[in-house]
Amino acid sequence: MLEVSGLRKVYEGHGRRVEAIGDLTLTVPQGSLTCVVGPSGCGKTTLLRCVAGLLPATAGEVRVQGVPVTGPTPGLAVVFQEYGRSLFPWLRVRQNVELPLKAAGLPRQQRTALVGEALAAVGLEDAHSAYPWQLSGGMQQRVAIARAIAYQPKVLLMDEPFAAVDAQTRADLEDLIRAVWRRLGVTLLFVTHDIDEAVYLGERVIVLSASPTRVAEDFPIDLPDERDQLGTRADPRFTELRGRVYAQIQKAKSR
Ligand SMILES: Nc1ncnc2c1ncn2[C@@H]1O[C@H](COP(=O)(O)OP(=O)(O)OP(=O)(O)O)[C@@H](O)[C@H]1O
């Protein structure tokens, strides 16, 4: 379980002061898939960085499994948009995936098994020995996802992970994420600027207000658990939910 209570983040320096997060409280239950959307620049990335312990909060608290986050936290993994910068170009695919497992001190045999399983889960069994720069953008993002899941996180944070890939790859990766989430039972917080993606993926969509951000609305997504790109997106309930999220974001913008 992930708990954010009274979170506030003010950036200060170089004669500039930006209150990115005003007062934000939310709970992400164990094993759930929550998507976060909001107007451009509202503070989505700032929220994720505070949750990940990569950025200190100005006030408030983040807890993972009841433990306050004060820095990079065991059991928590992050996948960023910029896969090109998150993989090490001089390491082969399997070495990139293995890195956090080495850092965690896992024995070699266990590392090899976890890396193999994670690469198989993202459909990259044949790319063990390749270097990231030999792969397409979508494949590189799969490596980043494999690295996160090999680590067997309790909480997985994703910050617009599919923003830089083409539409077809994006659809495949969305389905991959739902499959991985269901298989691992991980608690997933997924930030996106894409309303359709949020409704398609989520069990719940949280809409943030313009900055200084807070939770503007919290929509349960009552679509069937089995989702597919054609059927789900053609479901009248999908269209209705997308419309409600869109309207809420428009409202949040003009606040
Ligand atoms: N390092 C920083 N120093 C100062 N201000 C920052 C910094 N990072 C972000 N900000 C400001 O904080 C606010 C929120 O930015 P953030 O990147 O978190 O929003 P976002 O919702 O992720 O944006 P986008 O929709 O463009 O992805 C913006 O006003 C931004 O200019």
The ligand as an SDF file (V2000), in Angstrom:
LIG
                    3D

 31 33  0  0  0  0  0  0  0  0999 V2000
   13.5660   21.3420  -10.9140 N   0  0  0  0  0  0  0  0  0  0  0  0
   12.6230   22.2660  -10.9450 C   0  0  0  0  0  0  0  0  0  0  0  0
   12.8620   23.5310  -10.5220 N   0  0  0  0  0  0  0  0  0  0  0  0
   11.8920   24.4650  -10.5450 C   0  0  0  0  0  0  0  0  0  0  0  0
   10.6320   24.2560  -10.9580 N   0  0  0  0  0  0  0  0  0  0  0  0
   10.3230   23.0240  -11.4010 C   0  0  0  0  0  0  0  0  0  0  0  0
   11.3020   21.9720  -11.4180 C   0  0  0  0  0  0  0  0  0  0  0  0
   10.6910   20.8530  -11.9090 N   0  0  0  0  0  0  0  0  0  0  0  0
    9.4170   21.1890  -12.1630 C   0  0  0  0  0  0  0  0  0  0  0  0
    9.1940   22.4970  -11.8670 N   0  0  0  0  0  0  0  0  0  0  0  0
    7.9210   23.2250  -11.9900 C   0  0  0  0  0  0  0  0  0  0  0  0
    6.9400   22.5360  -11.2250 O   0  0  0  0  0  0  0  0  0  0  0  0
    5.6870   22.5150  -11.9170 C   0  0  0  0  0  0  0  0  0  0  0  0
    5.2500   21.0710  -12.1160 C   0  0  0  0  0  0  0  0  0  0  0  0
    6.1680   20.4250  -13.0070 O   0  0  0  0  0  0  0  0  0  0  0  0
    6.0710   18.8610  -13.3480 P   0  0  0  0  0  0  0  0  0  0  0  0
    7.1510   18.5440  -14.3310 O   0  0  0  0  0  0  0  0  0  0  0  0
    6.0100   18.0880  -12.0900 O   0  0  0  0  0  0  0  0  0  0  0  0
    4.6300   18.8000  -14.0590 O   0  0  0  0  0  0  0  0  0  0  0  0
    4.0050   17.6950  -15.0250 P   0  0  0  0  0  0  0  0  0  0  0  0
    2.5520   17.6660  -14.7200 O   0  0  0  0  0  0  0  0  0  0  0  0
    4.7590   16.4220  -14.8990 O   0  0  0  0  0  0  0  0  0  0  0  0
    4.3020   18.3250  -16.4560 O   0  0  0  0  0  0  0  0  0  0  0  0
    4.0250   17.7270  -17.9400 P   0  0  0  0  0  0  0  0  0  0  0  0
    2.5280   17.6540  -18.0850 O   0  0  0  0  0  0  0  0  0  0  0  0
    4.6250   18.7470  -18.8350 O   0  0  0  0  0  0  0  0  0  0  0  0
    4.6900   16.3890  -17.9880 O   0  0  0  0  0  0  0  0  0  0  0  0
    5.9050   23.2980  -13.2220 C   0  0  0  0  0  0  0  0  0  0  0  0
    5.4870   24.6190  -13.0100 O   0  0  0  0  0  0  0  0  0  0  0  0
    7.4100   23.2390  -13.4220 C   0  0  0  0  0  0  0  0  0  0  0  0
    7.8790   24.3670  -14.1080 O   0  0  0  0  0  0  0  0  0  0  0  0
  1  2  1  0
  2  3  1  0
  2  7  2  0
  3  4  2  0
  4  5  1  0
  5  6  2  0
  6  7  1  0
  6 10  1  0
  7  8  1  0
  8  9  2  0
  9 10  1  0
 10 11  1  0
 11 12  1  0
 11 30  1  0
 12 13  1  0
 13 14  1  0
 13 28  1  0
 14 15  1  0
 15 16  1  0
 16 17  2  0
 16 18  1  0
 16 19  1  0
 19 20  1  0
 20 21  2  0
 20 22  1  0
 20 23  1  0
 23 24  1  0
 24 25  2  0
 24 26  1  0
 24 27  1  0
 28 29  1  0
 28 30  1  0
 30 31  1  0
M  END
$$$$
